[in-house]
């Protein structure tokens, strides 16, 4: 079989699409998390394990794992308090722009090459090869090269970690954008050849240190608000049982 990253014929490992350590912070007391697997119908279920597929050789698995190990702290540490009572901005220390962006691009790329139903809406087309080469070269480029935005996800003021949504894409003023929701964060990656809308400049991932993020309520994301309401109405028993003993 052919490794999707190095393109060599070699035995493949069971590769995770989203790192396993992210799920550990999402589980409730019964080792479950809320998985919205169909954004159109609001289909939701209680997931109990991650997503794996034979995609990479062991060497390429180790290559991508370096990006994951660096980014792990964002998902396992408590979310910092806002800088001031008048600001919701939080300061994230010790997160390297290069390694963290490579981590985000690696998740996007793996979702695109995956054949699993959960990732059926991620299709990078010609950008799949471009991002593969970025991951191999370990050079994500400037913040304007595949711009990323990261938002800590809140629900009624609390950091909402136990929620995963089927990745989707949208168009924002003509720009194609992929949206991921997992581990207590909303990730948006623009896949476009022209400059993104100015209103997003403030919330883009930058190559400055430290990193500043803006925690945002679930209800402020229109796509999440709509699918949450559909899920709550259509599978109320699943939603209400989450987190109970």
C-alpha positions as CSV (number, residue, x, y, z in Angstrom):
1,X,0.0,0.0,0.0
2,X,1.1,3.6,-0.7
3,X,1.7,6.0,2.2
4,X,-0.3,9.2,1.4
5,X,2.4,11.5,2.7
6,X,5.8,10.2,1.4
7,X,4.1,8.3,-1.6
8,X,6.2,5.1,-1.0
9,X,4.9,1.6,-1.1
10,X,5.2,0.3,2.4
11,X,3.1,-1.3,5.2
12,X,0.8,1.3,6.6
13,X,-0.2,2.0,10.2
14,X,-3.7,2.7,11.5
15,X,-3.4,6.5,11.3
16,X,-5.6,8.7,13.3
17,X,-7.2,11.7,11.6
18,X,-7.7,13.7,14.7
19,X,-5.1,12.9,17.5
20,X,-6.2,10.6,20.3
21,X,-5.1,12.9,23.1
22,X,-7.8,15.4,22.0
23,X,-10.5,12.8,22.8
24,X,-9.3,12.3,26.3
25,X,-10.3,15.8,27.2
26,X,-13.7,15.4,25.5
27,X,-15.0,12.4,27.4
28,X,-17.6,12.5,30.1
29,X,-17.7,10.1,33.1
30,X,-18.9,7.3,30.8
31,X,-16.1,7.8,28.3
32,X,-18.4,9.5,25.7
33,X,-18.4,12.7,23.8
34,X,-21.1,14.4,21.6
35,X,-20.4,13.7,17.9
36,X,-22.5,15.6,15.4
37,X,-21.9,13.5,12.3
38,X,-24.5,15.1,10.0
39,X,-24.7,18.8,10.0
40,X,-27.7,18.8,7.5
41,X,-30.0,16.8,9.7
42,X,-28.5,17.5,13.1
43,X,-27.8,13.8,13.6
44,X,-25.9,13.4,16.8
45,X,-24.5,10.4,18.7
46,X,-22.4,9.7,21.7
47,X,-19.0,8.8,20.4
48,X,-16.5,6.6,22.3
49,X,-13.4,6.4,20.1
50,X,-11.5,8.4,17.5
51,X,-11.1,7.9,13.8
52,X,-8.4,5.7,12.3
53,X,-7.6,4.6,8.8
54,X,-4.5,3.1,7.0
55,X,-3.0,6.2,5.5
56,X,0.6,6.6,6.6
57,X,3.7,4.6,7.1
58,X,5.2,4.5,10.7
59,X,7.9,7.0,9.7
60,X,5.4,9.6,8.4
61,X,3.2,9.0,11.5
62,X,6.2,10.0,13.6
63,X,6.8,13.0,11.4
64,X,3.3,14.4,12.0
65,X,3.3,13.4,15.7
66,X,5.9,16.1,16.4
67,X,3.4,18.7,15.4
68,X,0.8,17.1,17.7
69,X,3.1,16.8,20.7
70,X,3.8,20.5,20.5
71,X,0.1,21.4,20.2
72,X,-1.1,19.1,22.9
73,X,-1.0,21.6,25.7
74,X,-3.7,23.7,24.1
75,X,-6.1,20.9,24.5
76,X,-5.2,19.5,27.9
77,X,-4.5,22.7,29.9
78,X,-7.2,24.9,31.3
79,X,-8.2,27.8,29.2
80,X,-6.5,31.0,30.6
81,X,-8.7,33.8,32.1
82,X,-9.3,36.9,29.9
83,X,-6.6,39.5,30.1
84,X,-9.0,42.0,31.7
85,X,-12.6,42.3,32.8
86,X,-13.3,44.4,29.6
87,X,-11.7,42.0,27.2
88,X,-12.5,38.4,26.4
89,X,-9.1,37.9,24.7
90,X,-6.9,35.1,26.3
91,X,-3.2,34.8,26.1
92,X,-1.7,31.4,25.1
93,X,2.0,31.0,26.0
94,X,4.6,28.7,24.5
95,X,2.8,27.8,21.3
96,X,5.1,28.0,18.3
97,X,3.4,29.4,15.1
98,X,5.2,27.0,12.7
99,X,4.5,23.8,14.6
100,X,1.0,24.7,15.6
101,X,0.0,25.7,12.0
102,X,1.6,22.5,10.7
103,X,-0.6,20.6,13.1
104,X,-3.7,22.4,11.9
105,X,-2.8,21.8,8.2
106,X,-2.0,18.1,9.0
107,X,-5.5,17.6,10.4
108,X,-7.1,19.3,7.4
109,X,-4.9,17.3,4.9
110,X,-5.7,14.0,6.6
111,X,-9.4,14.7,6.6
112,X,-9.1,15.4,2.8
113,X,-7.3,12.1,2.0
114,X,-9.5,10.1,4.4
115,X,-12.3,7.9,3.0
116,X,-14.2,7.9,6.3
117,X,-17.8,9.3,6.2
118,X,-17.1,11.8,9.0
119,X,-14.8,13.7,6.7
120,X,-16.7,13.5,3.4
121,X,-17.1,17.2,3.1
122,X,-13.4,17.9,3.1
123,X,-12.0,17.9,-0.4
124,X,-9.0,20.0,-1.0
125,X,-8.6,19.3,-4.7
126,X,-5.3,20.6,-6.0
127,X,-4.5,22.1,-2.5
128,X,-4.2,18.5,-1.2
129,X,-0.9,18.1,-3.0
130,X,0.3,21.6,-2.0
131,X,-0.4,21.0,1.6
132,X,1.3,17.5,1.4
133,X,4.4,19.2,0.3
134,X,4.1,21.8,3.1
135,X,3.9,19.0,5.6
136,X,6.9,17.3,4.2
137,X,9.0,20.5,4.0
138,X,7.9,21.6,7.5
139,X,7.4,25.2,6.3
140,X,3.8,26.5,6.6
141,X,4.7,29.9,5.1
142,X,3.4,33.2,6.3
143,X,0.1,33.7,8.2
144,X,-1.5,34.6,4.9
145,X,-0.6,31.2,3.3
146,X,-3.7,29.1,4.2
147,X,-4.8,31.5,6.9
148,X,-6.1,30.0,10.1
149,X,-8.4,31.2,12.9
150,X,-8.8,29.5,16.2
151,X,-11.7,30.2,18.7
152,X,-12.0,28.6,22.1
153,X,-15.7,27.3,22.2
154,X,-17.9,28.3,25.1
155,X,-21.3,27.1,26.1
156,X,-23.0,29.3,28.7
157,X,-19.7,30.8,29.6
158,X,-17.9,27.5,30.1
159,X,-15.2,26.0,27.9
160,X,-17.1,23.4,25.9
161,X,-14.7,20.5,25.3
162,X,-16.9,17.5,24.8
163,X,-18.3,18.3,21.4
164,X,-17.2,17.3,17.9
165,X,-18.8,18.4,14.6
166,X,-18.5,16.9,11.2
167,X,-16.0,19.1,9.3
168,X,-17.7,21.3,6.8
169,X,-16.8,24.0,4.3
170,X,-18.3,27.4,3.5
171,X,-17.7,30.4,1.4
172,X,-16.9,33.7,3.0
173,X,-16.9,36.5,0.5
174,X,-15.8,34.1,-2.2
175,X,-13.2,32.4,-0.1
176,X,-13.4,28.7,0.6
177,X,-13.1,27.9,4.3
178,X,-13.0,24.6,6.2
179,X,-14.4,24.5,9.7
180,X,-13.5,21.9,12.4
181,X,-14.9,21.7,15.9
182,X,-13.2,19.4,18.4
183,X,-11.4,19.5,21.7
184,X,-13.1,22.7,22.9
185,X,-12.1,24.8,19.8
186,X,-13.4,26.0,16.5
187,X,-10.8,25.9,13.7
188,X,-11.2,27.7,10.4
189,X,-8.7,27.3,7.6
190,X,-9.1,29.4,4.5
191,X,-8.1,27.7,1.2
192,X,-7.9,30.5,-1.2
193,X,-5.5,32.2,-3.6
194,X,-6.5,35.8,-2.8
195,X,-6.5,37.9,0.3
196,X,-9.1,37.0,3.0
197,X,-11.8,39.5,4.1
198,X,-10.3,42.4,6.3
199,X,-12.8,41.6,9.1
200,X,-10.9,38.4,9.8
201,X,-7.5,40.0,10.1
202,X,-7.9,40.5,13.9
203,X,-8.5,36.8,14.6
204,X,-6.0,35.2,12.2
205,X,-3.2,33.0,13.6
206,X,-0.1,35.1,13.5
207,X,3.6,34.3,13.7
208,X,3.9,36.5,16.8
209,X,4.3,35.1,20.3
210,X,2.3,34.8,22.5
211,X,-0.8,33.7,20.7
212,X,-4.0,35.6,21.5
213,X,-7.4,33.8,21.1
214,X,-11.0,35.1,21.5
215,X,-13.3,32.6,23.3
216,X,-16.7,32.6,21.6
217,X,-20.1,31.3,22.6
218,X,-21.5,28.4,20.5
219,X,-24.6,30.6,19.8
220,X,-22.4,33.2,18.1
221,X,-21.4,30.7,15.4
222,X,-24.5,30.6,13.1
223,X,-23.6,27.2,11.6
224,X,-23.2,25.7,15.1
225,X,-26.3,27.4,16.5
226,X,-28.4,25.9,13.7
227,X,-27.1,22.4,13.9
228,X,-27.2,22.4,17.7
229,X,-30.8,23.3,17.7
230,X,-31.7,20.7,15.1
231,X,-29.8,18.1,17.0
232,X,-31.4,19.1,20.3
233,X,-34.8,18.7,18.8
234,X,-34.2,15.5,16.8
235,X,-32.1,13.6,19.3
236,X,-33.0,15.2,22.6
237,X,-32.5,11.9,24.5
238,X,-28.9,11.8,23.4
239,X,-28.1,15.4,24.2
240,X,-29.7,15.4,27.6
241,X,-28.0,12.1,28.6
242,X,-24.5,13.4,27.9
243,X,-22.5,14.0,31.0
244,X,-24.9,12.2,33.3
245,X,-23.8,9.4,35.6
